[in-house]
Amino acid sequence: MVQIYSPEGTAGEPDNRLTSSVPTLDGLRIGVLDNEKPNAGLLMKRIVDRLVERGAVAGPQQTKLEAKAYLPCPGEVIEYLADNTDLVLTGSAD
């Protein structure tokens, strides 16, 4: 038996809401979720370093563990970052 999937999808309305800005970076814990693309972790670490210069605190830097860049992050990594950071930088294009 062969199953054929249609490449046509459905598109909903995009959620274009922006989160509110924080008034100051003082004490804000900035973490990194590295998707392990080439130089992604280095790029985000340097951004964190610049934010630390402006009053933020460097938080944990995590990888997606065994997941590839195109796969979702494991729940335990998300929970850890949620518990130990105020803001997480993630993602990097090729």
C-alpha positions in Angstrom: 0.0 0.0 0.0 1.3 3.4 -0.9 0.1 6.5 1.0 0.3 9.8 -0.8 0.4 13.1 1.1 -0.6 16.4 -0.3 2.0 19.2 -0.1 -0.8 21.7 0.2 -1.3 22.9 3.7 -3.6 25.3 5.5 -2.4 28.6 6.6 -3.9 30.4 9.6 -3.6 34.0 10.6 -0.1 34.8 11.9 0.3 35.8 15.5 2.0 39.2 15.1 1.8 40.2 18.7 5.1 41.5 20.2 6.0 40.9 23.8 6.4 43.9 26.0 9.9 45.3 26.5 11.7 45.2 29.8 12.6 48.6 31.3 16.1 47.5 32.2 18.5 44.6 31.7 19.8 44.9 35.3 19.8 41.4 36.8 18.0 39.8 33.9 19.2 36.2 33.4 20.0 35.6 29.7 20.3 32.0 28.7 21.2 30.3 25.3 19.6 27.4 23.6 22.2 26.3 21.0 20.7 24.5 18.1 24.3 23.3 17.2 24.4 24.9 13.8 27.9 26.1 12.9 28.8 29.1 15.0 25.3 29.5 16.4 26.4 29.0 20.0 29.4 31.4 19.6 27.2 34.1 18.1 24.6 33.9 20.9 27.3 33.8 23.5 28.8 37.0 22.2 25.3 38.6 22.2 25.0 37.5 25.9 28.4 39.0 26.6 27.3 42.4 25.2 24.0 42.2 27.2 26.1 41.5 30.4 28.0 44.7 29.7 24.6 46.5 29.9 23.6 44.9 33.2 22.2 41.5 32.4 23.5 38.3 34.0 24.8 35.4 31.9 22.6 32.4 32.4 23.0 28.8 31.3 24.0 27.8 27.8 22.2 24.6 26.8 22.2 22.5 23.6 19.2 20.5 22.3 21.0 17.3 23.4 20.6 14.6 20.8 18.0 16.5 18.7 19.0 17.9 15.4 18.5 21.6 14.5 15.2 20.8 12.7 13.8 18.7 15.6 12.0 20.2 18.7 13.9 20.7 21.8 13.4 18.0 24.6 11.0 19.1 27.3 13.5 18.7 30.1 15.8 21.3 28.4 13.0 23.7 28.0 12.0 23.3 31.7 15.5 23.8 32.9 15.8 27.0 30.9 12.4 28.2 32.0 13.4 27.7 35.7 16.9 29.3 35.4 16.5 32.2 33.0 14.4 35.3 32.3 15.2 35.3 28.6 16.5 32.7 26.2 18.3 33.4 22.9 17.9 30.6 20.4 18.0 29.9 16.7 20.4 30.8 13.9 20.1 30.6 10.2 22.6 29.1 7.9 
